[in-house]
Amino acid sequence: MSSGDGDNRRPLTKLAQAGRRAEWTGMPGQPGGIVNPPVWRASTILYEDVAHLRAALGNTHERLFYGRKGTPTAWSLADALTSLEPAATGTALFPSGVAAIACALMGVLRPGDQLLMVDAAYDPTRAFCEKVLRPFGVETIYYDPLIGAGIADLCTENTRAIFMESPGSLTFEVQDVPAIVAAAKARGIVTLIDNTWATPLYFQPLRLGVDISILACTKYIVGHSDVMIGSVTANAATWEKIRASAQLFGQMTSPDDAWLASRGLRTLGVRLAQHQAGALAVAQWLARQPDVAKVLHPALPDCPGHALWARDFTGSSGLFSFVMRGGTGAQADAARAALIDGLAHFGIGYSWGGFESLALPVDPHRYRSATRWQVDGLAVRLNIGLEDPADLIADLDAGLARWRAVMA
């Protein structure tokens, strides 16, 4: 996949044009071609003769070789994602975001290494560290999301990688990525980040020196809650490790899923703008409600790391949390359930980034070890979809009334 360097197109233009190379959209003997690369489904690739088969062994990248190595459908999506990240060299695709995280970590870590993992990480990321990396011989040390340049004090001679997730997907702390990258580069440590919340449209970590950027494309890239897919975009220093890891573990995505993700990518700009506007309207309304103790949205001034968000990001997305007043006991838990259960415009379910709004009870203290979740109240995470924010606010207003009724 070609590097994003030297491409002067603005992000929205890239979303519309990237990944549509003539060799993937053209039709032999017919000028112009088609708009979208078609779905290439393949396992076996046939060769003209033994000489051509042997020649293919030396160059299996972006060349039909065997179905597991990809077809133009997947290459088109990977090429488009690479183009969105200045300083990127290539992108590998995976069957889920978790698979992308796992293969990226396995690509840069070996037994005896130490990994510094942000304490606000997505729970399946923590589970991989404990249930796979630790038995594999990799030590995981969890760190405060707001540690910034202080990460240098945790680095040892065995530290090989630092993993960030900014903002965290439950508590939404924004990390000082440039400070962490500076500490890592001074010691030759690889940096990785889960950038699913912002996407490369609103935050470009490789531009700030991060080595590897990971997306659960299931969320905003696809945008329709109907495909599982992940990606890892890497710089020149780490790309070959990522590509080798993906191939050795047999990781790939189906051409149908890659095609659907490419289709979603074309509308990412307009969708994310709507998610942003709707979420800000809902978050600002919630912040004014007396039953709400805190709203955890990076674009709000009192959210941890807001100044870093304002410095490094160009926008915000549709996912945030809010904390209710009233403690954390059984009564408060029943009130939170009543709030969520009666919502008419919010589904109850995992994942996010789709066109539909979601509400989920979350208990971040269960997923902390280096820091303590010190909020005296129960939290609800919202995915704000593409509905009218006024309808969502009215729905939440009724939910807060149910909260008060149970708490009375």
N, C-alpha and C positions, 0 to 999 in steps of 0.2 A: 504494500500500500504506500502510496507516495506521501512524502512529508508535507505537513501543513505550511512549512516555511516558503516564502516567496509568493504566496497566494494573496493578492490584494483585494479579493472579493470580500464584501461585508458579510456578516454571519447569515442574514436572511437570504442573500443570494446564494451562498453556499448550500443552505438547506434545500433550495429549489434545484440546484444544478449538480451538486457533488455526487460522484459515483455513477454518472451517466456517460461513461466513456463510449466512444464510437464503436469500439470493438465489442461492447456488451449490448449496445442498442441497435447497431446497424444490421441490415439484412443484405447478404451477398447479392450483388447485381442490382440493388435498388438504392438510389440515393436517399438520404434523409434518415431512414430508419424509424424506430418507434420511440415513444417517450420514455417508457419504463423498461429496464432490463427484465426479461422474462424469467419465469421460474425454471431453472435448470435442475432437474432431478436426475441423480446419477449415482450408481455405485461403480460398476465396471466402465472403464474407458478403453476403447479399442484403438489399436495402433496399426499403421499400415504394414509394418514389418518389424522384425527383431531389432534392426538398427535404430528405428525410431523409438521403440520401447526402451532400449538401452540409453539412448540420448536423453530421454525424459527423466531418467534416474538422477541426473545431475542438476535438474532445475525443476522442482515441483512447486515453486511458489508462484501463484497467479498463472498457473498453467494446468490444464486438465491432465490429471495423472491417475487419481483414484478418488472416488466420491468423498472419502473422509478428509481429503486435503482441500475440498471446496470446489465450488463451481462459480461462474460469473455472478450468480445471484447473491452469494455471500460476499464475494470480493467487492461488489458494488457498495453494499452496506458498510463494509469495513473501510473502504476507500473514503466514503463520505464522512464517517466518524473521524478518521485520521485528519481529514481536511479541516475539521472544526477546531483542532488543537494545534496552535502554533508550536513548533519545536517537536512535533510528533513524527515518528518514523513509520509506525505501523500499528494496526489494530487486529487483535484476534477475537473471534466470536465464540460464545459458549452457550450451553443450553439453559443457563439461568445466571442470575447475578451471583449466587453463592458459588456456583462452579467457577465463575470468573475470579472471585476472591481467592478461592482455594488454589486454583492453578497459578495465579500470580504469586502467591506466597510460596508455593512449592517450587516455583521457578527461580526464586532468589535465595532460598534458605536451604541449609544442609545440617545434618546432625552436629550438635555442638554449638550451633549458632544461637544468638539471642535476638528476640523480636520485641520491640517496644510497641505496644498496642494501646490505642486510645481507650480510656475507660468507658466512654460513651458509645462504643462500637455496637453495631447491629448484633443482636443476640446470636444468630447463626455464625457470625464471624468469631465471636468468643468461643462458641461450641467447637468450631474447627480447631482453634488454638489449643483447647484443652483435650479434645478427644482424638485429634490426629497429630498435630505438631508436637505436643508434649511427649506422647509415646514414641514419636519419631526421633526424639532427641533434641528438639528445639525448645528452649526456655522462653516463655512469654512473660514479660513484665508490663503491667498495666500502668498507665500514667494519666494524670489530671488533664482533661481536654484543654484547660486554660494555662497550661504550663509554659507555653511559648519557648523563649530561648533557654529556660531552665531545663529543657530536655537534655541539654549537654551534660548535666550532673548525673543523669541516669545511664549515659552511654559508657559501655565498657569495651574492652578489647575484643569481646565476642559479639558485640552488637552489629548485626548485619543489615537490619531493616527497621524502619519506623513506619507504622501504619496510622493514617489519619482518616477521620470521617468528619467532614465539616460542612454544615452543622451536623451534630448527632441526630439520629432519626427519631429519638424519643424526647430528648431534653434540649436539643438545638443550640448547644454551645458552639460558637464559631472559633476555630483554632487560628493561631498566628502562624499560618503556613510559611511565609517567608522566613520567619525566625527559626522555625523547626528545620526548614530546608538548609539554612545557613549552617546550623549546628551539625546537620548530617553530612553536608558536603565537606566540611572541615575534617571529617573523620572517615570519609569514603563509605558512608552508609547509604544504602538505597532507600528512597522514600516512595511510599504508595499512598493513594488516597481513594476513598469511596466518594465519588462526586455525583452520586445519583440525584441528590436533592436539587442542585443548581443546574446540572447538565453543562456541557461546554458552552452553551449559549450565554449563561450568566456567570460562569466561573471557569477559568482556563488554568488549571494547576500546572501544566507543563510549562506554560509561559513564566511561571514563578519559580521554576527549577525543580518541581516534583518530577520523579522519574517515570512513574506509572500511575495512570488514572483509570479507575474502574467504574463502570456503570451497570446497574441493574436496568437494562434497556426495557425490561418488562414494564417499568414505570412510565416515565415521560416520553421516551423515544417511541414506544409502541402507542401509548396513549389511550388504548381502548380495552384494557383489562382482558385480553384474549390471547396473549402470547407470552411464553417464558423465554427470555433470552438475556444474555449478558455480554459485556465487551471489556477488553483490556487494551488501552492505548498506551504505547510506550515510546520513550525517546530512543535515540541511537545507541546509548550505552546499555540499555536493557532489552531492546526489542528482540534480539536473537534468543535470549533466555526465555522470554515469554512465548515466542513462537515454538521453540523446542518443547517447552513444558506442555503446551496445548496439544502438540502432535504426539508426544510420548504418552500422555494420558488419554489419547483418543478423543479429545474434546472437540466438538463441532456443534453447529446448529443446523437444523433442517432448512433446505432452500425455501420451503413455504413460510417458515417463521421469519427467515431473513427478509423475504419479500414483503411480508406484512410490517416488519419493523422499518424497512425502507419507505414504505407507504406512509407510516406514521411520522417518520422523520420530516417529511416534506411540510407538514403542518405544525411542527414543533413550535415555531416562532409565534404564530397566532394563538395556539393553545396555551403556551406558557404565559403569554401576556395576560390572557383571560384568567388563568389560574392565579396569577400574581394579584391582579386587581380584585378578584373575588375574595381571596384569602385575606388581603389587607383590610377590606371592608368588614369582613366578619371578625377578624382579630381586633380591630380598633373598636368595634361595637362591644365585644366581650370585655375588653379592658375597662370599659365604663360601667360594667355591671357589678353591683355590690356583692353578689354571691361569688364572684370570681376573684381569687386572690392574686393570680399572676397569669399573664399570657406569654408563652414562650415562642416568640416569632422573631427571627433575627433582624427583621426590618424595624422592629419597635425599639425605641431607645433604651428601655430597661432590660432587654434580653441580654444574657451574658455573651460578650463578644460582639455586640452591635457595632462598635467603632471599627472592628476588624472587618465586619461584613461591609460597612460603608466604604472602607478603603479598597477592598479586594474584589467585591462582587459588583455586577452591573444590574442585578435584579434579584427577586425572591420568587419562590414557587408557591405551591398550594398546600404544603404540609406544615402543620404546627400543632402545638399542644397548649392546653390551658389547665390551670389548677384551681379546684374549688376550695372555698373556705369550709371549715367545719370538721377538720381532723381526718383521721384515717381509720376510724373504727367501723364496726359492722353496720351501724346506722348510715354512716356516710357512704359505705359501699353500696348499700341498698338504694340510697338516693341517687348515686351515680348510675346505677343500672336503670332506675326509673327514667332518668334524664335521657339515656341513650335508647332504651327500648321503645319509647314512644315517638321517636323522631320519624317524620314522614318522608323527608327528602334525603336522609342519610342512610346508607346501608351499614351493616355491622359486619366487618370482615377485614382480613389482613391485606397487605399490599396497599398501593396507593398510586397516584399518577394518572389514573384513568379519568374519563369524562364524568364519572359519577362521584358524588360526595360520599365519604365514609366517616364513621365515628367509631372509636375503639378505646376501651378502658386500658390504661397503661400504668404499670407500677415500676418505675425505673430503678427503685432501690434493689430489686431482685437481680439486676444486671450490673452491679457496681462492686468493685473490690479495692481500687486505689483511692477512690473518693466516696463521700457519703452524700446521698440524695437528701438534702436538708430542707425539704419543703413540707410544711405541716398541712397537707391536704392531698386529695386524690386527683389524679390527672386524667384527662381525656385528650386523645390525639384526633385531629380532624384532617381529612383530605378534602380540600375544597375543589369540587369539580367545576363543570361548566354551566351549572344552573344559575339562575338569577340570584345574586347575593341577598336581595330583599326577601326572597322566599326562604333561604337558608337561615337568615337572621330571625324571621318570624318563627320558624321551626325550633330554633335554639331557645328563643324566648319562652315558648311553651314548655320546652324541656327544663328550663330553670325554674319555672313554676312547679313542675313535678318534683324537682329537687327540694324546693322549699316545703312542699307538702309532706314529704317523707321526713325531712329534718325537723319539722315543727314539733 
